[in-house]
Amino acid sequence: MSRSHSGQPSLSNGDPSRPSEIGLQSSRELEFILEDPPSRKETTARAGPSEELPHQFVSLVRDLSCDDGQLKRRRQEGLDGPRKVWEKLAKLKMIDLTRNPYQRLTLEPWHELVIIAATRVDRHLGNNETAASTVLQLNGRVLARDTVTRDQRVVQDVIQLADHLYLHWKHDFALELPLLMNCPISFLRQQSTQKFAQLKLLLQEQKPSPKIKSSLKLYLPFLVRLLRPEYGLSDIQKALKTSVFNQTDWDTFRKALDGPAPEYDPIRDAWTAGGPSNGLELSEFIDYGKNYPAKVHIPIFGFKAFETSPDLQRKVAYASENQTGHIPTSPDMFAYDWAEDIHGPVKEQVLRDLAKSGFIQADDVYIKKVSVSHGLTSTTVPTGRLQIIVPLEDSPCTVSLSGQGSSTTVKWNTETAYMLAQEMTLSASGWIKYISLLATT
């Protein structure tokens, strides 16, 4: 007996004596044909994992594919300055979920990753109760064994990814990856090892920006040891199956954290453990062969205009094009969001140029920095202050500098910057943009 598409025996062999069964059979076949195919496809898609990378991974690859994206991602995650990194690690050291279980409400996603890595080490060393208690406090509930296993696997995938990129790039930027990724563990545990492998292949094709200078090696075993100082580095590395760095590297890392938060020295253009030294010699900036005096500090009365160097002009152009945010401080003045990778190079270059020219010295203490859009208004330099103004774009507006009964109109363009003495007033007939550094001397 032949069979129909429905799998039922065919009753249509030319026998007219059984019309009711023929009608029933036709109804069954019609029902099969009209079954909704999209629903079947959706069910199939839901049943198996997607081959495509998730949005979070795609976004990470996109950002790390160019210099601007790398700098933006570091800025978003608070890694764009040694002091910020120091503060992040100081906060990590304070995490103790056993004594302060409510800390879990304030944890960042990368904190979760480090904590789970610590529990992996706990288990490796036989401290299963510590591991179980930590997992319970981290999640606020008991997790299924399969979920705990997946979390442990995620830690290993992330470590292998960071280690591979470090050896491939030969740059500490790779060690920042767990923080740059900053994805919740609830998301990461859903990603397969194959997807991490795809991510590795995409990221290894990228190249860290030469503008990136990592202040500390954010090696995951080092971060774990901040949470578990009683464990030796070698034990932590065995548990996490990594051996990229050694005890000497850890000692350097720990010494940096045990000291005070880094401070930026604008004259040396470097981060130091403390504030700028008052006894700084300017020989590194001044050619003494041209008979400059040993101590150089030219007092400013009124204002001083100076030509901007080509290096400064290039950095000004970049800042003008890339700055973001527009926060009103008054009806006729707006402040941009200050970003060290955008505005910082302008600040550092103008200070370096002025140091070379002898207009500033290490005794100057910089207390305020801002990038502003200045409208039909005026600002006055406070008593005891010195203001450095760097125009960010040319403007046809009338700009005047006045003080002590005199006023001077100046051309507003990026080829000239200004130093204003105390009680000098800057006025404009329209909108102008500039970076202002306010100092006390």
C-alpha positions in Angstrom: 0.0 0.0 0.0 1.4 3.4 -0.9 1.8 6.1 1.7 1.0 9.9 1.5 3.2 12.7 2.6 1.5 12.7 6.0 2.8 9.2 6.7 -0.8 7.7 6.6 -1.7 5.0 4.1 -3.1 6.4 0.9 -6.8 5.7 0.4 -7.2 7.2 -3.1 -6.7 4.2 -5.3 -9.7 4.9 -7.5 -12.3 3.4 -5.0 -15.3 5.7 -5.1 -17.1 3.7 -2.4 -15.3 5.4 0.5 -15.6 9.2 -0.1 -15.7 10.1 3.6 -12.2 8.6 4.2 -10.9 10.4 1.1 -12.2 13.7 2.5 -10.6 13.0 5.8 -7.3 12.2 4.1 -7.3 15.4 2.1 -7.9 17.4 5.2 -4.9 15.9 6.9 -2.7 16.6 3.9 -3.9 20.2 3.8 -3.1 20.7 7.5 0.4 19.4 6.9 1.1 21.8 4.1 -0.1 24.9 5.9 2.1 24.4 9.0 3.9 27.7 9.7 7.5 27.3 8.5 8.9 30.4 10.3 7.8 29.0 13.6 9.8 25.8 12.9 12.9 27.9 12.0 12.6 29.9 15.1 12.4 26.8 17.2 15.4 25.3 15.5 17.4 28.5 16.0 16.5 28.6 19.7 17.5 25.0 20.1 21.1 25.4 19.2 23.8 28.1 19.8 24.3 30.9 17.4 27.5 30.9 15.3 27.7 34.7 15.4 29.7 36.6 17.9 27.5 38.5 20.5 27.2 42.3 20.3 29.5 42.8 23.2 32.4 41.0 21.5 31.8 42.7 18.2 31.8 46.1 19.9 35.1 45.2 21.6 36.7 44.2 18.4 35.4 47.4 16.6 36.8 49.6 19.3 40.2 47.9 19.5 40.6 48.1 15.7 41.7 51.7 15.7 43.7 54.1 18.0 40.7 56.3 18.8 38.5 53.3 19.7 41.2 51.9 22.0 41.7 55.2 23.8 37.9 55.7 24.1 37.4 52.2 25.6 40.2 52.8 28.1 38.7 56.2 29.0 35.3 54.6 29.5 36.7 52.0 31.8 38.8 54.4 33.8 42.2 53.1 32.6 43.4 56.3 30.9 45.6 57.5 33.8 47.9 55.9 36.4 45.9 57.6 39.3 42.6 56.1 38.0 44.2 52.6 37.7 45.7 52.9 41.2 42.3 53.9 42.6 40.5 51.0 40.8 43.0 48.5 42.3 42.7 50.1 45.8 39.0 49.5 45.6 39.5 45.9 44.5 41.7 45.3 47.6 38.8 46.4 49.8 36.4 43.7 48.6 35.6 41.1 51.2 32.2 39.5 50.6 32.4 37.3 53.7 32.5 40.3 56.0 30.6 42.7 53.8 28.1 40.7 51.7 26.3 43.9 50.5 29.5 44.8 48.6 28.2 42.6 45.8 25.6 45.3 45.0 28.4 47.7 44.1 30.7 45.4 42.2 31.7 46.0 38.6 31.6 43.1 36.1 35.4 42.7 36.1 35.3 42.4 39.9 33.2 39.3 39.4 35.7 37.8 37.1 38.6 38.3 39.6 36.5 36.9 42.5 35.6 33.8 40.5 39.3 33.4 39.6 40.0 33.6 43.3 37.5 30.8 44.1 39.3 28.6 41.4 42.5 29.1 43.4 40.6 28.3 46.6 39.5 24.9 45.2 43.0 24.2 43.8 44.4 24.6 47.3 41.7 22.6 49.0 39.8 25.5 50.5 36.5 24.4 49.2 34.5 26.1 52.0 36.0 29.4 51.3 35.2 29.0 47.6 31.6 27.9 48.2 31.0 30.8 50.7 32.4 33.3 48.2 30.2 32.1 45.4 27.2 32.2 47.6 27.9 35.8 48.7 28.7 36.9 45.1 25.4 35.6 43.7 23.2 35.9 46.7 22.0 32.3 46.2 23.3 28.8 45.7 24.3 28.1 42.1 23.8 24.9 40.2 27.0 22.9 39.9 26.9 23.2 36.1 26.8 27.0 36.4 29.7 27.1 38.7 31.7 24.9 36.3 30.8 27.3 33.4 32.0 30.3 35.4 35.3 28.5 36.1 35.7 27.8 32.4 35.0 31.5 31.6 37.9 32.5 33.8 40.2 30.1 32.0 39.1 31.4 28.6 39.7 35.0 29.5 43.1 34.3 31.0 44.2 32.4 27.9 42.9 35.2 25.7 44.8 37.9 27.6 48.0 35.8 27.8 47.8 35.0 24.0 47.4 38.7 23.1 50.2 39.8 25.5 52.6 37.4 23.9 51.4 38.3 20.4 51.3 42.1 20.9 54.2 42.3 23.4 52.2 45.1 25.1 50.7 45.5 28.6 47.5 46.7 26.9 46.5 43.0 26.4 46.4 42.6 30.2 43.7 45.2 30.4 41.4 43.1 28.4 39.3 41.7 31.3 38.6 45.3 32.4 38.1 46.6 28.8 35.6 43.8 28.2 33.8 44.4 31.5 31.0 42.0 30.7 28.8 40.5 33.5 29.6 36.9 34.3 25.9 36.1 33.6 26.7 37.0 30.0 30.1 35.5 29.7 29.0 32.1 31.0 26.7 31.8 28.0 29.6 32.1 25.5 31.3 29.0 24.3 35.0 28.4 24.2 34.7 28.5 20.4 33.4 32.1 20.6 36.4 33.1 22.7 38.6 31.5 20.1 36.9 33.5 17.4 37.4 36.7 19.5 41.1 35.8 19.9 41.6 35.5 16.2 39.9 38.9 15.5 41.8 40.7 18.3 45.2 39.4 17.5 45.0 41.2 14.1 44.8 44.5 15.9 47.7 46.6 17.1 47.9 48.6 20.4 48.1 52.4 19.9 51.5 53.9 20.5 49.7 56.5 22.6 48.8 53.8 25.2 51.1 53.7 28.2 50.1 51.2 30.8 51.2 52.2 34.3 50.7 48.7 35.9 50.6 45.2 34.7 47.0 44.2 35.2 47.8 40.5 35.2 44.9 38.5 36.5 46.9 36.4 39.1 48.2 39.8 40.5 44.6 40.9 40.9 43.6 37.6 42.5 46.5 38.0 45.0 45.1 41.4 46.1 42.0 39.4 47.2 44.0 36.4 48.6 47.3 37.9 49.9 47.8 34.7 51.9 48.4 32.7 48.7 51.7 32.5 46.9 52.0 33.7 43.4 53.2 30.4 42.1 50.1 28.6 43.6 47.8 31.1 42.0 49.5 30.7 38.6 49.3 26.9 38.8 45.6 27.1 39.6 44.9 29.5 36.8 47.3 27.8 34.3 49.4 30.8 33.5 53.0 31.8 33.9 53.6 35.0 31.9 55.1 36.9 34.8 57.2 36.1 37.9 57.8 37.1 41.5 59.9 40.1 40.5 57.1 41.5 38.4 54.7 41.0 41.3 57.1 42.9 43.7 57.2 45.8 41.3 53.4 45.8 41.0 52.9 45.6 44.8 55.4 48.4 45.5 53.5 50.7 43.2 50.3 50.0 44.9 51.7 50.3 48.4 52.9 53.9 47.7 50.8 57.0 47.3 48.5 57.5 44.4 50.5 58.8 41.3 50.5 62.5 40.6 51.1 64.1 37.2 54.2 66.3 36.9 53.3 68.7 34.0 56.9 69.9 33.6 58.5 66.5 33.4 55.5 65.2 31.4 55.5 62.2 33.7 53.6 60.5 36.5 55.4 60.3 39.8 54.7 58.8 43.2 54.2 62.3 44.8 53.6 65.8 43.7 56.0 67.7 41.4 59.4 68.4 43.0 60.0 72.1 44.0 63.7 71.5 43.3 63.3 70.5 39.6 66.2 71.5 37.4 65.2 72.7 34.0 68.3 71.5 32.3 66.3 68.8 30.6 64.3 71.5 28.8 66.8 74.3 28.4 69.9 74.5 26.2 72.4 76.0 28.7 74.9 76.3 25.9 73.0 79.4 24.8 73.7 81.0 28.2 70.3 80.7 29.7 70.3 81.5 33.5 70.2 78.6 35.9 66.8 79.6 37.2 64.3 80.9 34.7 61.0 82.5 35.7 59.7 85.5 33.8 57.0 87.5 35.6 53.9 88.2 33.6 52.3 91.7 33.9 49.0 92.0 32.0 49.3 89.3 29.4 51.9 87.6 27.3 51.1 86.3 23.7 53.2 83.5 22.4 53.3 81.5 19.1 52.1 77.9 19.3 54.5 75.2 18.1 53.5 72.9 15.2 53.2 70.0 17.7 50.8 72.0 19.8 48.8 73.1 16.7 48.4 69.4 15.7 47.2 68.4 19.1 44.8 71.4 19.2 43.3 70.3 15.9 42.7 66.8 17.2 41.1 68.1 20.5 38.9 70.5 18.6 37.6 67.8 16.4 37.1 65.0 19.0 36.0 66.6 22.2 32.5 65.8 23.3 30.0 66.9 25.9 28.6 70.4 26.3 27.8 71.2 29.9 26.4 74.7 30.6 28.2 76.5 33.4 26.3 79.7 32.7 24.1 81.0 29.9 27.1 82.1 27.9 29.6 79.4 28.8 29.8 75.7 28.2 32.4 73.1 29.4 33.4 70.1 27.4 34.0 66.7 29.1 37.7 66.7 29.9 39.4 63.6 28.4 43.1 63.0 29.0 43.6 61.3 25.7 41.9 64.3 23.9 42.7 67.4 25.9 45.7 66.0 27.9 48.1 66.2 25.0 47.3 69.9 24.5 47.9 70.6 28.2 51.2 68.7 28.3 52.5 70.2 25.1 51.8 73.8 26.0 53.4 73.3 29.4 56.4 71.7 27.9 56.7 74.6 25.3 56.5 77.2 28.1 59.0 75.4 30.2 61.5 75.4 27.3 60.9 79.1 26.9 61.4 79.7 30.6 58.0 81.2 31.3 57.0 78.6 33.9 58.9 76.5 36.5 58.2 73.6 38.7 57.0 75.8 41.5 53.8 76.5 39.5 51.0 74.3 40.8 48.1 73.6 38.3 44.8 73.6 40.1 42.2 73.7 37.3 42.0 72.6 33.7 38.9 73.0 31.4 38.0 73.1 27.8 35.3 75.7 27.2 33.1 77.4 24.7 32.9 81.0 25.7 30.1 83.3 24.5 29.2 87.0 24.8 30.6 87.3 28.3 33.9 87.9 30.2 36.0 86.0 32.7 38.6 87.5 35.1 41.7 85.7 36.4 41.5 85.4 40.2 44.0 87.1 42.4 47.2 85.1 42.9 46.5 83.1 39.7 48.0 82.7 36.3 45.9 81.6 33.4 47.2 79.8 30.2 44.7 80.0 27.3 45.1 77.9 24.2 42.6 78.7 21.4 41.1 75.5 19.9 39.8 77.1 16.6 40.0 80.4 14.7 37.2 82.9 15.3 36.3 86.2 13.6 34.8 87.5 16.9 36.3 90.5 18.6 38.3 89.3 21.6 39.8 91.7 24.1 42.2 91.4 27.0 41.9 94.1 29.6 43.3 95.1 33.0 44.6 98.0 35.0 42.8 100.5 32.9 44.0 99.3 29.5 42.4 97.0 26.9 43.9 95.2 23.9 42.1 93.6 21.0 43.7 90.3 19.8 43.2 88.0 16.8 41.7 84.7 17.9 43.4 81.8 16.1 45.3 78.6 16.8 48.7 80.1 16.0 48.7 82.2 19.1 48.1 81.4 22.8 48.1 83.6 25.9 49.3 83.8 29.5 47.1 86.1 31.6 48.2 87.6 34.9 46.0 88.0 37.9 42.9 90.3 37.5 43.2 90.2 33.7 39.8 90.0 31.9 39.0 88.0 28.7 36.0 89.3 26.8 34.5 88.1 23.5 31.8 89.4 21.2 30.8 85.9 20.2 31.5 82.3 20.7 35.2 81.2 21.0 36.7 77.9 22.1 39.8 77.3 24.2 41.6 75.2 26.8 42.2 77.0 30.0 44.8 76.0 32.6 44.6 78.0 35.9 47.7 78.0 38.0 48.8 79.4 41.4 52.4 80.6 41.7 
